[in-house]
Amino acid sequence: MPPPPTQAPPPLPPPPPGFLRFFSKKVRGPRDKPPIMSKYKVISFYKYVDIENPESLAEEHLNWCVANSVKGKVYLAKEGINGCVFGDDDIIENYKSHLKSYKIFEDVWFKETFTDVVAYYKMHVRIKAEIVNSGLNQTKLENTAPKLTPEQLLKFYEDKKDFVIVDTRNWYESKIGRFKNALTPHITHFREWPKVVETLSEYKDKTIVTYCTGGIRCEKASAYLREQGFKDVYQINGGILNYIQQFPDTYWEGGMFVFDDRRVFEPNTKEDLKYTSNCHFCGKPTAYHINCHNLDCDKIIVCCHDCKVENEYCCSDDCRESSNKRKVFHG
């Protein structure tokens, strides 16, 4: 059975000139150097703010990122910015200074994590209708819920407060990690949030706390709850990421799903809090996940590293026999 390839895939061709709806360029950086055991930074950020001309900003922003070796993904819309970028300390500090040089972004909150793994291989800047797909076009951001600090949420748990904590993320995210006693609706897309809220009607008079990775989904999710008559709603300031960096090994169970090549961020050191899921094949506790190598399937599966190699990064025998696989193993 062949081992997973170690060579990087060939660079993608550059986008056609003037193509403003989707920007993508290959950026030279850590992936092009021999692996070294040094720390990189990953920063995530968002801000709801009126952007007059997101198309022009996107082209300008991409060109600057490419020239300065920044890799990651940034989404722009008329309603704001949402991004996650990766690099060494100098690259990231330069990026933060550059973004904050725009008056509308001068107060952006960057949430940082450190990694030895390359999180992104390219730079994308995309124009979207929303900075996170919600479909909640009629929901007003001024109705968003008050924000609990991580300390306040910890106190909720420590004081055994009567509250309901609800995951607003997709099912595959909550599968590998969640807050203690959380409700984890089977969401495939955040656009399904209104249907989820219908199932929560019995909690209208209870204290509700919503959470997501960095807070962006809860801005609208919590506002929608309040607009539907839920009386005591909160969201976690800075999301899961802010909480687990301050209070690991407490009330967060498992790993945190991330949408980059790290796959998962694992904050806990206590064995009984490390995992909430098991390998699809061998049943071993793990928080790692891959997409099936068969492009016609592309199913997300929780899978330990040994089994992903043994099963050729596929979820089944049928997928291993498919002729429509990715050109390289991914994950």
C-alpha positions in Angstrom: 0.0 0.0 0.0 1.6 3.3 -1.0 2.4 5.8 1.8 0.9 9.3 1.5 2.9 11.5 -0.8 5.2 14.1 0.8 5.6 16.4 -2.1 3.6 19.6 -2.3 1.1 19.8 -5.1 2.1 21.9 -8.1 1.1 25.6 -8.0 -2.3 26.5 -9.3 -2.4 28.7 -12.4 -3.0 32.4 -11.5 -6.5 33.8 -11.9 -7.4 35.7 -15.1 -6.7 39.4 -15.0 -9.6 41.6 -13.7 -11.5 38.6 -12.2 -12.9 40.2 -9.1 -15.4 37.7 -7.8 -12.7 35.2 -6.7 -9.1 35.9 -6.1 -6.5 33.2 -5.6 -2.7 33.3 -5.9 0.1 31.0 -4.8 2.2 32.6 -2.2 5.8 31.6 -1.4 6.4 31.0 2.3 6.9 28.3 4.9 5.7 25.5 2.6 8.6 26.2 0.2 11.2 25.8 2.9 12.5 22.7 4.8 10.3 22.0 7.8 11.6 23.5 11.0 10.4 23.3 14.5 9.4 26.9 15.1 6.2 28.4 15.9 3.9 30.0 13.4 0.8 32.1 14.2 -2.7 31.7 13.0 -5.0 34.7 13.6 -8.7 34.8 13.1 -10.8 38.0 13.0 -14.1 39.5 11.9 -15.9 42.8 12.0 -19.4 43.8 10.9 -18.9 47.2 9.3 -20.1 48.9 6.1 -17.7 48.5 3.3 -18.5 50.8 0.4 -16.5 49.0 -2.3 -15.6 45.4 -1.3 -14.5 44.5 -4.8 -11.8 47.2 -4.9 -10.7 46.4 -1.4 -10.4 42.7 -2.2 -8.1 43.3 -5.1 -6.0 45.7 -3.2 -5.9 43.4 -0.1 -4.9 40.3 -2.1 -2.1 42.1 -3.9 -0.7 43.3 -0.5 -1.0 39.9 1.1 0.8 38.2 -1.8 3.6 40.8 -1.8 4.0 40.2 2.0 3.9 36.4 2.1 0.6 36.2 3.9 -1.4 33.0 3.5 -5.0 32.3 4.5 -8.6 33.2 3.6 -10.3 36.6 3.8 -14.0 37.1 3.0 -15.3 40.6 2.2 -18.9 41.8 1.8 -20.7 45.1 2.1 -21.5 44.1 5.7 -17.9 43.5 6.8 -14.8 41.3 6.9 -14.1 37.8 8.1 -10.7 36.2 7.9 -8.0 33.8 9.1 -4.4 34.2 8.1 -1.1 32.4 8.8 2.6 33.1 8.9 5.6 33.6 11.2 5.6 36.2 13.8 6.9 39.0 11.6 4.5 38.3 8.8 1.5 38.2 11.2 2.5 41.4 13.0 3.0 43.2 9.7 -0.5 42.0 8.5 -2.2 43.2 11.7 -0.6 46.6 11.4 -1.6 46.8 7.7 -5.2 45.8 8.3 -5.5 48.2 11.3 -4.2 51.1 9.1 -7.7 51.1 7.6 -9.9 53.4 9.7 -12.8 50.9 9.5 -10.7 48.1 10.8 -8.6 49.9 13.4 -10.4 48.1 16.3 -10.5 44.6 14.8 -9.9 41.9 17.5 -7.3 39.3 16.4 -7.5 35.9 18.1 -4.2 34.1 17.9 -3.1 30.5 18.1 0.4 29.0 17.6 1.2 26.0 15.5 4.2 24.1 14.0 1.9 23.0 11.2 1.4 24.9 8.0 -2.2 26.1 8.2 -2.6 27.5 4.7 -0.7 27.0 1.5 -2.2 29.9 -0.5 -3.9 33.2 -0.2 -7.6 33.7 -1.1 -9.6 36.9 -0.9 -13.3 36.4 -1.8 -16.3 38.6 -2.3 -19.4 37.2 -0.6 -23.0 38.3 0.0 -22.5 37.7 3.7 -19.2 37.3 5.6 -20.7 34.1 7.0 -23.5 32.4 5.1 -26.6 32.6 7.3 -29.6 33.6 5.2 -30.7 35.7 8.1 -31.0 38.8 5.9 -33.8 40.3 8.0 -32.1 39.8 11.3 -30.8 43.1 12.7 -27.4 43.1 14.3 -28.5 45.7 16.8 -30.5 42.9 18.4 -27.5 40.7 19.0 -27.2 39.3 22.5 -25.0 40.6 25.3 -21.6 38.9 25.5 -20.4 36.7 28.3 -16.7 36.8 29.1 -15.0 33.4 29.5 -14.8 34.1 33.2 -18.5 34.7 33.4 -19.2 31.4 31.5 -16.9 29.6 33.8 -18.8 31.0 36.8 -22.1 29.8 35.2 -20.7 26.3 35.3 -19.0 26.6 38.7 -22.2 28.0 40.3 -24.3 25.3 38.7 -26.5 28.0 37.1 -29.6 26.8 35.4 -28.8 27.6 31.7 -28.9 26.0 28.3 -25.8 26.2 26.1 -26.4 25.8 22.4 -23.8 25.1 19.6 -24.5 27.1 16.5 -21.9 25.2 14.4 -22.3 22.4 12.0 -22.7 18.8 13.3 -19.3 17.7 12.3 -17.7 20.5 14.3 -19.6 19.6 17.4 -18.8 15.9 17.0 -15.2 16.4 17.8 -15.6 19.0 20.6 -18.3 20.8 22.6 -19.0 22.5 25.9 -20.2 20.4 28.7 -23.9 19.6 28.5 -24.3 21.5 25.3 -27.2 21.1 22.9 -25.6 20.2 19.5 -28.3 20.4 16.8 -27.7 18.4 13.7 -26.9 21.4 11.5 -25.3 20.8 8.0 -25.4 24.6 7.1 -25.7 27.6 9.4 -28.6 28.6 7.1 -30.6 26.0 9.0 -30.5 28.0 12.2 -34.2 29.2 12.0 -35.3 25.5 11.9 -33.1 24.8 15.0 -34.7 27.7 16.8 -38.1 26.2 16.3 -36.9 23.1 18.2 -35.8 25.3 21.2 -39.2 26.8 22.0 -39.4 25.0 25.3 -36.4 27.1 26.5 -37.9 30.5 25.7 -38.0 31.4 29.4 -34.6 30.0 30.3 -31.1 31.5 30.1 -29.6 30.6 26.7 -25.9 30.8 25.8 -24.9 30.4 22.2 -21.4 29.6 21.0 -19.4 29.1 17.9 -15.7 29.1 17.0 -14.8 32.8 17.1 -18.1 34.5 17.7 -19.2 35.5 14.2 -22.1 33.1 13.8 -23.5 34.0 17.2 -23.8 37.7 16.3 -26.8 36.8 14.1 -27.8 33.5 15.8 -28.3 35.2 19.1 -30.1 38.2 17.5 -32.5 35.8 15.8 -33.3 34.1 19.1 -34.1 37.4 20.7 -36.3 38.4 17.7 -38.2 35.1 18.1 -39.1 35.9 21.7 -36.3 34.3 23.7 -36.0 36.5 26.8 -32.5 35.9 28.3 -29.9 35.2 25.6 -26.1 35.5 25.7 -23.2 34.7 23.4 -19.6 34.0 24.4 -17.3 36.9 23.7 -14.7 35.6 21.3 -16.3 32.2 21.0 -14.8 28.9 21.8 -11.3 30.1 20.9 -11.3 32.8 23.5 -12.6 30.5 26.2 -10.3 27.5 25.7 -7.2 29.7 25.6 -8.0 31.1 29.0 -9.6 28.0 30.6 -8.5 24.7 29.1 -9.1 21.5 31.0 -12.4 22.9 32.4 -15.7 22.8 30.6 -14.7 22.4 27.0 -14.6 18.8 26.0 -12.6 17.5 23.0 -10.9 19.4 20.2 -12.0 22.5 18.3 -12.7 22.0 14.5 -10.8 24.5 12.4 -11.2 25.1 8.6 -7.6 25.0 7.7 -4.9 22.4 7.2 -4.4 21.9 11.0 -7.9 20.3 11.0 -8.2 20.5 14.8 -7.0 22.6 17.7 -6.6 20.5 20.8 -6.4 22.7 24.0 -6.9 20.1 26.8 -4.2 18.0 28.6 -6.5 16.0 30.9 -7.1 12.6 29.3 -10.8 12.6 30.1 -11.3 15.9 28.3 -9.2 15.3 25.2 -11.8 13.5 23.1 -15.5 13.3 22.5 -15.3 11.3 19.3 -13.8 8.0 18.0 -12.1 6.9 14.8 -14.6 5.8 12.1 -12.5 2.6 11.5 -10.9 1.4 14.7 -12.9 3.2 17.4 -9.8 4.8 19.0 -10.5 8.2 20.6 -9.4 11.0 18.3 -10.3 14.5 17.4 -8.7 14.4 13.9 -10.8 14.4 10.8 -10.4 14.2 7.0 -12.5 14.5 3.9 -12.8 11.3 2.0 -10.2 11.1 -0.8 -13.0 10.2 -3.3 -14.2 13.6 -4.7 -17.6 12.1 -5.5 -18.0 11.4 -1.8 -15.9 14.1 0.0 -17.6 13.0 3.3 -16.1 14.3 6.5 -15.0 11.4 8.7 -13.4 11.3 12.1 -10.3 9.2 11.7 -7.0 8.5 13.5 -3.8 9.0 11.6 -3.0 5.3 11.4 -6.4 4.4 9.9 -6.4 7.3 7.4 -3.2 5.9 5.9 -4.3 2.3 6.1 -7.5 3.2 4.3 -5.9 5.4 1.7 -7.7 8.5 3.1 -11.1 7.0 2.0 -14.2 6.2 4.0 -15.0 2.9 2.4 -13.9 0.1 0.0 -16.1 1.6 -2.7 -14.4 5.0 -2.4 -11.0 3.4 -2.5 -11.9 2.0 -5.9 -13.2 5.3 -7.3 -11.4 6.7 -10.3 -12.2 10.3 -9.2 -9.9 10.9 -6.4 -7.8 13.9 -5.3 -4.5 14.1 -7.1 -2.7 14.1 -3.7 -3.6 12.9 -0.3 -4.9 15.7 1.8 -5.1 15.8 5.6 
